[in-house]
Structures are given as C-alpha cells and as structure tokens.
Amino acid sequence: MPEPISPLTADALADALRRQIQDGVIAPGEWLREVRVCGEFGVGRTVARRALRTLADDGLVIIEENRGAYVAATTVQEVFDLYEVRAALYGATARFACLRASPAHMAETLKLVDVLLADSENGTSAEELIRQSEVIFTRLASLSSLDTQRMIAAVRRKTRWHYSYAGLEKSTGGAPFDSWLVVRAGLIARDPARAAEGARNILYHMQSEAMRLMIAHGQGLQAAPDVRSARSRRASATGVS
C-alpha cells in the first residue's frame, strides 16, 4: 500500500512537533507513535520515523524499540546543568579566538557582532538574534579542537530546541547585549579573560531566563509520568503481558 503523500519533509515535521512539545500541546510522557504522527500530519512512516529520530537526537523524545517514542521530561536541574556546561564551552571559544584568530578572521567576526548589536536595537525578532548569536559562536568555535567542537555541538543540540530555549523568544527579562559588548571589547583587545567572561555571561543570562520561564509555567518541577512503569503495572493487574 503506498504511503500518504504530504508536502511535509522529515525536517519540517520535526519542527512542527518541536513547537507542539515546547508549547505544551504534547505533554511530557505522552506517546508519539508513528501511526499517530502519520495520521495527524498525513505523512508516511519513513518521514515520521526520520522526524522522531531527529527529535530523539535533540533530546526531546525517547525512542523505545518496538514500542515507539514518548516525550522526554526535562527537569529544571538538567536544564541548569546544560547551560552551565554550555557557558563554560562558549567562554572557551571566545578565549581561543583571542589567542588564535587571524586578523582577517577576527575582523569578520567583529562585523558579525556589530550586525547583531545593531539588529538588537532595530526590532529584529529574538529568534533571528538567537540565530545570529549561534553563527558567531560557531565561528569562534571553528578555532577550537575537533573534540571541543563536538562537545559544543552535543550540548547545543540538547538545549537548542528545549522548551526553555524557545521560550526566550517571548522573554520579558531583557537580553544579554551588554555582555556582547564585553565580548566585542575583549576580542578587539585580544583579552582572553574579558572575552570569555562576556561569553559566559551571555549563557548565564539565558540560563536564568530558562529557569524563570520553566518555573513560571510549571515545567520541569516534577518528573513526567513513568509511562513504562504504568504499562507494566496495568499488565500485571490484568495478567496481560
């Protein structure tokens, strides 16, 4: 039987599911089986499977073999720790840039920082400013070892599509552009300590906002229902394996 035809690609489907998870439409612990995804979005199993795998790589769902995927529950402590690690890594990239960047590389990086700062005052969306920030940090990270770049990619993936990260777009707690000015000054002066401090403070700002938003929305304050244990208990009670 041919699979349903839908204009949605696996990436587009993953993005749609991310937004539903971030907005609380799909709750922690809720199952996202392929048949449900196919039915709701009109896609084939191949597209659904790839989208769920992408969400699993992002840490948003957990896939169990022969059972499907369910939405992962992320606690405040886990998000706090992720941002703490990310702050340390981003600080290291700024430090390495001061020590290793060629004049041309530094000049281009500073241009990107200036564009970010200008856009922050011109009503550019928070989503776009976040994207620009990540472009700059990726450029700084390119001067790091491959192992460092892999660590950054891993922790970035874990936080990039997290509810709290997306929620920063609607944050009323301000933005860390004063810290970007510190990063800029540190890069210009080739001052590793100053640039690293500014970079870390950008992530500490995001960490604080993530905590505030999660607590305000009651997210991550307690574990999601253990759907696997619940199923086991039901099976034991009914004698069905």
Secondary structure, 3 states (H helix, E strand, C coil): CCCCCCCCCHHHHHHHHHHHHHCCCCCCCCECCHHHHHHHHCCCHHHHHHHHHHHHHCCCEEEECCCEEEECCCCHHHHHHHHHHHHHHHHHHHHHHHHHCCHHHHHHHHHHHHHHHHHHCCCCCHHHHHHHHHHHHHHHHCCCCHHHHHHHHHHHHHHHCCHHHHHHHHCCCCCCHHHHHHHHHHHHHCCHHHHHHHHHHHHHHHHHHHHHHHHHCCCCCCCCCCHHHHHHHHHHHHCCC
